[in-house]
Amino acid sequence: MEQKVKLLQYTPEPEKLIASAAKLCYSAVGIEDINEKLTSESTEKFLNMLMSYGHESPIEHVSFTFAIEGVSRSLTHQLVRHRIASYSQQSQRYVRLNQFEYVMPPSIENDKEAKKVFIDSMEQCQKSYDILVEKLKGKNIENGIDERVAEKKAIEDARYVFPNACETKVVFTMNARTLMNFFRHRCCDRAQWEIRVLAEKMLVEVKKVAPTLFKYAGPSCVNSKCPEGSMTCGKMLEVRKKYMNL
């Protein structure tokens, strides 16, 4: 299952807005005068200085909205732990999955026997789901429930047989400061593989529209020492080079 990431919307001129907001804190003039004097060159210079100081509160003024598909429920359980964000996820209560898609870990994909066990398990989950939906729907109708509502109530309970591998779709919005925190945690080599892939794809997208802002974004070791202590991956220089050239 291919993981798809799309940057749907973002605050217009995000870097200029951040520079304007930050400059206002130290300026005797109003925001209109500040904006008039900000060129692309002065914005970049100021933002570079701001980010080098680690002054992140002004970057909360801009936000980014992503659409992701081809990810597992296992991933979204991790994603929603980033609480300063807004999420809209495809519902298994209202959407009947007549043939659910799933995400297969590379470690299983690359092992013939493991892959067979995994696929057999996914197929059995679908069969169990289909049987439960029909059985529960029929019983609901027998109890006098309208057919449309009867099916909705049936899939609401039948979905419990679906695995963490079940594919889902999500739209979510994060401000830039939350994104920085997300990248620090999820781009790390110690992050779970699926959400690390997502984080890297998201970082590529935001760098296209705000390259200076996200110049040093990535795991903590990109511009500081590794915080993992004895659990470090030991590849700090390699990781730093990768993300500086992403």
Salt bridges, closest charged atoms under 4 A:
GLU56 OE1 - ARG177 NE 3.65
GLU56 OE2 - ARG184 NH1 3.30
GLU60 OE2 - ARG177 NH1 2.67
GLU109 OE2 - LYS115 NZ 3.02
ASP120 OD2 - LYS116 NZ 2.89
GLU134 OE2 - ARG96 NH2 2.76
GLU147 OE2 - LYS137 NZ 3.50
GLU151 OE1 - ARG96 NH1 2.85
GLU151 OE1 - LYS137 NZ 3.29
GLU156 OE2 - ARG93 NH2 2.41
GLU156 OE2 - LYS152 NZ 2.89
GLU167 OE1 - LYS169 NZ 3.01
ASP189 OD2 - LYS235 NZ 3.13
GLU200 OE2 - LYS242 NZ 2.59
GLU205 OE2 - LYS208 NZ 3.10
GLU228 OE1 - ARG190 NH1 2.59
